[in-house]
Amino acid sequence: MVRSATLGDLEQAVVRVFGVLVCAAIVLPTLPRLGPLGGALAVLLGAATAWRIWRWVPESVSGGFRRRPVLAVLWAIAALLSLVQVGRLAAFTADPDRRWGSAVPDPAAANHACLSAYFVAAELSRRNVVNLYDERYYPAFAGDAARLLAPASVQGLASWIDDPFEYPPPFLLFPRAALLVSNDFPALRAGWFVLQALALVLVAAWLARWVGGRDGQLALLLIPGLLASLPTLLGLQFGQFHVATLVLSVAALICFEERRTGTGAALLAVATVSKLFPAFLLVFLLARRRWREVAWTLGACGLFALVGLGVLGWSPFEAFLTYQLPRISTGEAFAFYEKAPEFIISRNFGIPGLTTKLHLLGVPGMTRGLGSVLGWIYTLGLLAVAWVGGLRPASRLGDARIWLGLLSLAALRSPLAPSAYVTISMLWLLTLLAGEVRGRPARVVAFVAAWVAIMGPPPLEGPPEFVVGFLGQAVGIAVCLWAVTGPRPRAKAMQAPAVVSAG
C-alpha cells in the first residue's frame, strides 16, 4: 500500500485540514471589516499559522479511527463544533449586529469589550491627560456621564466603553501604536481578535509539539475542545489581554527551553509588565537556577518601562504609582463590580473577592480590607508554591503543567478574576492532564466533571449560584495545585527532558 507523502494517513490528513479550516474560520469572516491592507495581513498570518500546524501534526495520530473509533468520532464532532463556534464569533466580531455570533446571547456580554478601556486610556494619553486612571472617564464608575467624555477621535468607540483601565502605563504602547494605523475601533477590534485567536491556536499547538509523545498528541487533539469552550470564546470576544498574556508567557518559556533567551525574555517581559501576574514565573525560574533567563527578563522589563516612559511621559506613571496602584492593592479599583449581577460576583475566582461573595451571603465582617489581607496571604502561599514547582525534576510534560498551573493560580491574585475568561488556562492545563485518564472510567468522569465545574453552567440564582461559583473556584485551584506540586508525570512521559539550565 502506497502512503501519500503529502497528506499522510487519513487521520493525520483530517487533523491537518482542521488546522487549516480553523485558521480560515478565524480570518475569513473578518476580512470585510479589516479592509484591503489589514485583510491581506490577516490572510498571511492565517496561512502561516495553518502551515505551522500542518507541519506539527504527528504521524502517530494515524490509525486512530481503527484503534479508538468512538473517540475518533467524538473528536470529529468536537472539531466541527469548534469550527462553528469560532466562525460565528469571527462573524460577530466583524459585524456586532450579528448577535447570533456572540459567544452567549446575553446583551450584557454581546455589548461588552474589555478592549475598549485600552483605547480610551490610549487616547487620553495622546491628549496628555494628567490622570488617565480617573474614575470619571469610565462608565463602570461614573455611569453615562463618562460617555460624554469618550474620545470622539476614535470612531465607533463610545458605544463600547465601560470598564476602567487597570494596567501599568507601558501597556499603552500597544493601543497607541494601533491608533497610528487606524482610528476605527470596530476594525481594530476585529484585527485584535484575529491576532489573539491565531496566536492561541499556534502556541497551543506549539506547546503540544514541544511536550511530544502521547501526552503532547492528546493535548493537540484537545485543542478543538479548548477553542469551543465558553471561557475561550468570551476571552476572545471581549478582546481581553488575558488571552495574549497566557500565550506570551507560554511562548516565552518554550523559547527559554529552546535556548532562545532573548526572544523569551522579551515575550515574558511584555506579559509581566502588562498584567503583572506572570511575575510568579520568575520565582519558578529562580528555583531552577535559570539566572540568565531571569536577568534577561528583568532587563527587558526595565527596557519596556523606559520605552514607555520615553513615549508616554511621566504623568501616566505618576498616576499609576500614586493613584491607581494603591487602589488596586485595596480593591477599590475594582469596586465597580460589587454592584454587578449576582452571578458575576459569584463567578469571580479572585481570592480577594471571596469577601465580596461572603458579604453578599450575609457573612459579617467581610470588608475590602479583609479581602486585601487575604490577597497578600495568598501571594505568600503562591510564592512558596512557585518555588516548590521549580524544585521538581525537570520534564517537558511536568514543566508545561507547572507553567499553566502557576499562570492560572497567579491570575487569581487579582481582586477581580472573572471565570468568564480567567479559566482558559485551567482548561488548557486539563488538555495536558488528559493523559492521566488512560481509559479508566472513574478518571474519565473526574476529567469531564473538572472541565464542566471550572467552565460552569449558565447563570443561576440565589444560593445555588454561589455553590456553583465556589465549586468551580475550588476545583480549578485544586487541579492547578495538583499540577504544580502533585505526583511527577509517569516515567514514559518524561523521556524528553527539558533543559535545566541555560546559563
C-alpha positions in Angstrom: 0.0 0.0 0.0 1.5 3.3 -1.1 1.4 6.1 1.5 0.8 9.7 0.4 3.8 11.9 1.2 1.6 15.0 1.2 -1.4 14.1 3.3 -0.1 11.2 5.3 -2.7 8.7 6.5 -6.4 9.7 6.8 -6.4 10.7 10.5 -3.3 12.9 10.1 -4.8 14.5 7.0 -8.0 15.2 8.8 -6.3 16.9 11.8 -4.1 18.9 9.3 -7.2 20.0 7.4 -8.8 21.0 10.7 -5.8 23.3 11.4 -6.3 24.9 8.0 -10.1 25.3 8.5 -9.9 26.8 12.0 -7.4 29.4 10.7 -9.8 30.2 7.8 -12.7 30.4 10.3 -10.8 33.0 12.3 -9.7 35.1 9.4 -12.2 35.0 6.5 -15.3 36.4 8.3 -13.3 39.4 9.4 -11.9 40.5 6.0 -14.7 42.9 5.1 -14.1 44.8 8.4 -10.3 44.8 8.1 -10.1 46.4 4.7 -7.6 45.6 1.9 -4.3 46.1 3.8 -5.4 44.6 7.1 -7.2 41.8 5.3 -4.1 40.9 3.4 -2.0 40.8 6.6 -4.6 38.7 8.3 -4.6 36.2 5.4 -0.8 36.0 5.6 -0.9 35.4 9.3 -3.6 32.8 9.0 -1.8 31.0 6.2 1.5 31.0 8.2 -0.3 29.6 11.3 -2.0 26.9 9.2 1.3 25.9 7.6 2.9 25.5 11.0 0.1 23.4 12.4 0.2 21.3 9.2 3.8 20.5 9.8 3.4 19.9 13.5 0.6 17.2 13.3 2.5 14.0 14.2 2.2 10.8 12.1 1.3 8.9 15.3 -2.3 10.2 15.0 -2.7 7.9 12.0 -4.7 4.8 12.7 -6.7 6.4 15.5 -10.0 5.6 14.0 -9.1 1.9 13.8 -7.8 1.9 17.4 -10.4 4.1 19.0 -13.4 4.6 16.7 -15.7 6.1 19.3 -13.1 8.6 20.4 -12.3 9.4 16.8 -16.0 10.2 16.1 -16.2 12.3 19.2 -13.1 14.2 18.1 -14.7 14.9 14.7 -17.8 16.2 16.4 -15.7 18.5 18.7 -13.7 19.7 15.7 -16.9 20.6 13.8 -18.3 22.3 16.9 -15.2 24.4 17.4 -15.2 25.5 13.7 -18.8 26.6 14.0 -18.1 28.4 17.3 -15.0 30.2 16.1 -16.5 31.0 12.8 -19.7 32.6 14.2 -17.6 34.5 16.8 -15.5 35.9 14.0 -18.6 36.9 12.1 -19.9 38.7 15.2 -16.5 40.4 15.7 -16.7 41.7 12.1 -20.3 42.9 12.5 -21.7 43.4 16.0 -25.2 43.4 14.6 -24.8 39.6 14.0 -25.9 38.8 17.6 -26.3 35.2 16.6 -22.5 35.0 16.6 -21.9 36.2 20.1 -20.5 33.6 22.5 -23.6 33.9 24.6 -26.9 35.7 23.7 -27.0 37.9 26.8 -26.8 41.6 25.6 -24.5 42.4 28.5 -21.9 40.1 27.1 -22.6 41.0 23.4 -22.2 44.7 24.1 -19.1 44.3 26.3 -15.5 44.8 25.1 -12.6 45.0 27.7 -10.6 46.2 24.7 -12.4 49.5 24.8 -10.7 50.6 28.0 -7.3 50.2 26.4 -8.2 52.6 23.6 -9.9 55.1 25.9 -6.7 55.2 28.0 -4.5 55.4 24.9 -6.4 58.3 23.6 -6.4 60.1 27.0 -2.6 59.6 27.0 -2.4 61.1 23.5 -4.2 64.2 24.9 -1.8 64.3 27.8 -4.5 63.9 30.4 -2.8 64.1 33.8 -4.6 61.1 35.3 -5.9 58.7 32.7 -7.0 56.3 35.5 -9.5 58.7 36.9 -12.9 57.1 37.5 -14.8 59.9 35.7 -13.6 58.6 32.3 -15.1 55.1 32.7 -18.9 54.3 32.8 -18.3 51.4 35.2 -17.7 54.0 37.8 -19.2 57.3 36.5 -22.1 55.9 34.5 -23.4 57.6 31.4 -21.6 60.9 32.3 -18.4 59.2 31.3 -19.7 58.5 27.8 -19.8 62.3 27.3 -16.0 62.3 27.7 -15.4 59.4 25.3 -12.7 60.2 22.7 -14.6 61.3 19.6 -11.4 60.9 17.5 -11.7 57.0 17.8 -14.7 56.1 15.6 -17.2 53.6 17.0 -15.7 53.6 20.5 -18.3 55.5 22.5 -20.9 52.7 22.5 -18.4 50.1 23.8 -16.7 51.9 26.7 -17.5 50.6 30.1 -14.6 49.0 32.0 -11.9 51.2 33.6 -8.3 50.9 32.5 -6.3 48.9 35.2 -2.9 48.2 33.5 0.6 49.7 34.1 1.4 52.6 31.7 3.9 50.7 29.4 1.0 48.6 28.1 -0.4 51.7 26.4 2.4 51.5 23.8 0.3 48.8 22.1 -3.1 50.6 21.7 -1.1 53.8 21.0 0.7 52.0 18.1 -2.7 50.6 16.9 -4.2 54.1 16.8 -1.4 55.2 14.5 -2.7 52.6 12.0 -6.4 53.3 12.3 -8.9 55.3 14.4 -11.7 52.8 13.5 -12.4 50.9 16.7 -14.6 48.1 15.1 -11.7 47.4 12.7 -9.1 47.4 15.5 -11.4 45.1 17.4 -11.6 42.7 14.5 -7.9 42.8 14.0 -7.1 42.1 17.6 -9.5 39.2 17.6 -7.6 37.7 14.6 -4.2 38.2 16.3 -5.2 36.7 19.6 -7.2 33.8 18.2 -4.4 32.8 15.8 -1.8 33.2 18.5 -3.7 30.9 20.9 -4.1 28.2 18.2 -0.4 28.5 17.3 1.0 28.4 20.8 -1.3 25.7 22.0 -0.1 23.5 19.1 3.5 24.5 19.7 3.3 23.5 23.4 1.7 20.2 22.4 4.5 19.6 19.9 7.2 20.6 22.4 5.8 18.2 25.1 5.7 15.4 22.5 4.8 11.8 23.0 1.3 10.5 23.7 0.6 13.4 26.1 1.5 16.0 23.6 -0.6 14.3 20.9 -3.6 14.3 23.3 -3.1 18.0 24.1 -3.0 18.7 20.3 -6.2 16.7 19.7 -8.0 18.5 22.5 -7.4 22.0 21.1 -10.8 21.9 19.4 -12.4 21.4 22.9 -10.4 24.3 24.2 -11.4 26.6 21.3 -15.1 25.7 21.6 -15.2 26.3 25.4 -17.1 29.4 26.6 -14.1 30.9 28.5 -12.0 30.9 25.4 -14.8 32.3 23.2 -15.6 35.1 25.8 -12.0 36.0 26.3 -11.6 36.4 22.5 -14.9 38.2 22.2 -14.1 40.7 24.9 -10.6 41.4 23.5 -9.3 40.8 27.0 -5.5 40.9 27.0 -5.5 37.9 29.4 -5.5 35.6 26.4 -2.4 37.3 25.0 -0.7 37.2 28.4 -1.1 33.4 28.6 0.1 33.0 25.0 3.1 35.3 25.5 4.1 33.6 28.8 3.9 30.0 27.5 5.7 31.0 24.3 8.4 32.7 26.4 9.0 29.6 28.5 9.3 27.4 25.4 11.8 29.8 24.0 13.8 29.5 27.1 13.9 25.7 26.8 14.9 26.1 23.2 17.8 28.4 24.2 16.3 31.5 22.6 16.8 33.5 25.7 16.5 37.0 24.2 13.2 36.2 22.5 11.8 34.5 25.6 12.8 37.4 27.8 11.1 39.9 25.5 7.9 38.0 25.4 7.8 37.3 29.2 8.6 41.0 29.9 5.7 42.2 27.8 3.4 39.8 29.6 4.7 40.7 33.1 4.8 44.4 32.7 1.3 44.4 31.1 -0.6 42.1 33.6 1.9 41.6 36.5 0.8 38.1 37.5 3.3 36.3 35.2 6.0 37.6 37.6 5.4 34.4 39.6 7.0 32.5 36.8 10.3 34.3 37.7 10.2 32.5 41.1 9.9 29.2 39.3 12.9 30.1 37.1 14.9 31.2 40.2 14.2 27.9 41.8 15.5 26.2 38.7 18.6 28.4 38.9 17.9 29.9 35.5 19.8 33.0 36.3 20.4 34.1 32.7 16.7 33.9 31.8 15.7 35.8 34.9 18.3 38.5 34.3 17.4 38.9 30.7 13.7 39.1 31.6 14.2 41.8 34.3 16.4 43.7 31.8 13.6 43.5 29.2 11.1 44.7 31.7 13.2 47.7 32.5 13.7 48.4 28.8 10.0 48.1 28.2 9.2 50.5 31.0 11.9 53.0 29.8 10.4 53.0 26.3 7.0 53.6 27.8 8.4 56.5 29.8 10.0 58.0 26.8 6.9 57.8 24.6 4.2 58.4 27.2 5.9 60.8 29.6 6.0 60.8 33.4 2.3 61.7 34.0 0.7 58.2 33.5 3.5 56.6 35.6 2.9 59.1 38.4 -0.8 58.5 38.2 -0.4 54.7 38.3 2.1 54.8 41.3 0.3 57.4 43.4 -3.4 56.8 42.5 -4.1 53.5 40.8 -1.7 51.1 42.4 -2.9 51.8 46.0 -6.5 51.4 44.7 -5.6 48.1 43.1 -4.0 46.9 46.4 -7.1 47.7 48.4 -9.5 46.5 45.8 -11.0 50.0 45.3 -10.0 50.0 41.7 -12.4 47.0 41.2 -15.2 48.2 43.4 -17.5 48.7 40.4 -18.1 45.0 40.1 -19.6 44.9 43.6 -22.8 46.3 42.1 -22.8 43.8 39.2 -25.4 41.0 38.8 -25.2 38.2 41.4 -23.6 35.6 39.0 -20.7 37.9 38.1 -19.8 38.3 41.8 -20.3 34.5 42.3 -18.1 33.6 39.3 -15.3 36.0 40.4 -12.4 33.5 41.1 -10.1 36.2 42.6 -9.1 35.3 46.1 -9.5 38.9 47.5 -13.1 38.7 46.0 -14.1 36.0 48.4 -15.1 38.6 50.9 -17.5 40.2 48.4 -19.2 36.9 47.9 -19.4 36.1 51.6 -20.7 39.7 52.3 -23.5 39.2 49.7 -24.4 35.9 51.5 -24.7 37.8 54.8 -21.5 36.9 56.5 -20.5 39.7 58.8 -17.1 41.5 58.8 -16.4 40.8 55.1 -14.8 44.1 54.1 -12.4 45.1 51.2 -9.7 45.4 53.8 -10.0 41.8 54.8 -10.0 40.9 51.1 -6.7 42.7 50.7 -5.3 40.8 53.6 -6.4 37.5 52.0 -4.8 38.6 48.8 -1.4 39.1 50.5 -1.6 35.8 52.4 -2.4 34.1 49.1 0.6 35.9 47.5 2.9 34.4 50.1 1.5 31.0 49.6 1.8 31.2 45.9 5.4 32.3 46.1 6.0 29.1 48.0 4.1 27.0 45.5 6.1 28.5 42.6 9.3 27.7 44.4 8.3 24.1 45.1 7.3 23.8 41.4 10.7 25.0 40.4 12.4 22.4 42.6 10.7 19.5 41.0 12.6 17.4 38.5 12.5 18.8 35.0 10.5 17.2 32.3 8.7 18.6 29.3 5.2 17.4 30.4 5.7 18.2 34.0 7.1 21.7 33.2 4.2 22.5 30.8 1.7 21.6 33.5 3.6 23.7 36.1 3.6 26.7 33.8 -0.1 26.7 33.2 -0.9 25.8 36.8 1.2 28.7 38.0 -0.3 31.1 35.5 -3.8 30.0 36.5 -3.1 30.4 40.2 -1.3 33.7 39.8 -4.3 35.2 37.8 -6.5 34.6 40.9 -4.4 37.1 42.9 -6.4 39.9 41.4 -9.5 41.2 43.3 -11.4 40.6 40.1 -10.7 37.4 38.1 -13.9 36.6 36.2 -14.2 32.9 35.4 -15.6 34.0 32.0 -12.0 34.1 30.7 -9.6 33.5 33.6 -10.3 29.8 33.4 -8.9 29.5 29.9 -5.5 28.4 31.3 -7.2 25.9 33.6 -8.9 24.2 30.7 -5.7 24.4 28.7 -4.0 22.7 31.7 -6.6 19.9 31.6 -5.6 19.1 28.0 -2.1 18.3 29.4 -3.6 16.2 32.2 -5.7 14.1 29.8 -3.0 11.5 29.5 -3.6 10.6 33.2 -7.1 9.3 32.3 -5.7 6.3 30.4 -9.2 4.9 29.6 -10.2 4.4 33.3 -13.9 5.2 33.7 -13.5 6.8 37.0 -10.8 9.1 35.7 -12.9 9.9 32.6 -15.7 11.0 34.8 -13.4 13.1 37.0 -11.8 14.7 34.0 -15.2 15.7 32.5 -16.5 16.8 35.8 -13.5 19.0 36.4 -13.9 20.6 32.9 -17.6 21.3 33.5 -17.1 22.6 37.0 -14.4 25.0 36.0 -16.3 26.3 33.0 -19.5 26.4 34.9 -23.2 26.2 33.9 -25.3 29.1 32.7 -26.1 31.8 35.4 -28.3 30.6 38.3 -30.0 32.5 41.1 -29.6 32.6 44.9 -27.6 30.0 46.9 -27.3 27.5 44.0 -25.4 30.1 42.0 -22.9 30.6 44.8 -22.5 26.9 45.3 -21.6 26.7 41.6 -19.1 29.6 41.9 -17.4 28.2 45.0 -17.2 24.7 43.5 -15.7 25.9 40.2 -13.2 28.0 42.1 -12.2 25.2 44.4 -11.9 22.6 41.6 -9.8 24.9 39.5 -7.4 25.7 42.3 -7.2 22.0 43.2 -6.4 21.0 39.7 -3.7 23.7 39.4 -2.1 22.8 42.8 -2.0 19.1 41.8 -0.3 20.0 38.5 2.3 22.1 40.2 3.0 20.2 43.4 1.5 16.7 42.8 3.0 13.5 41.6 5.5 13.6 38.8 4.4 12.5 35.4 4.9 8.8 34.8 8.3 7.8 33.5 7.2 7.2 30.0 6.1 10.8 29.7 9.5 12.1 30.9 11.6 10.6 28.1 12.2 14.0 26.6 13.7 16.1 29.4 13.6 19.9 29.4 16.8 22.0 29.7 17.6 22.5 33.3 20.0 25.4 33.0 20.8 27.5 30.0 23.2 29.8 31.7 
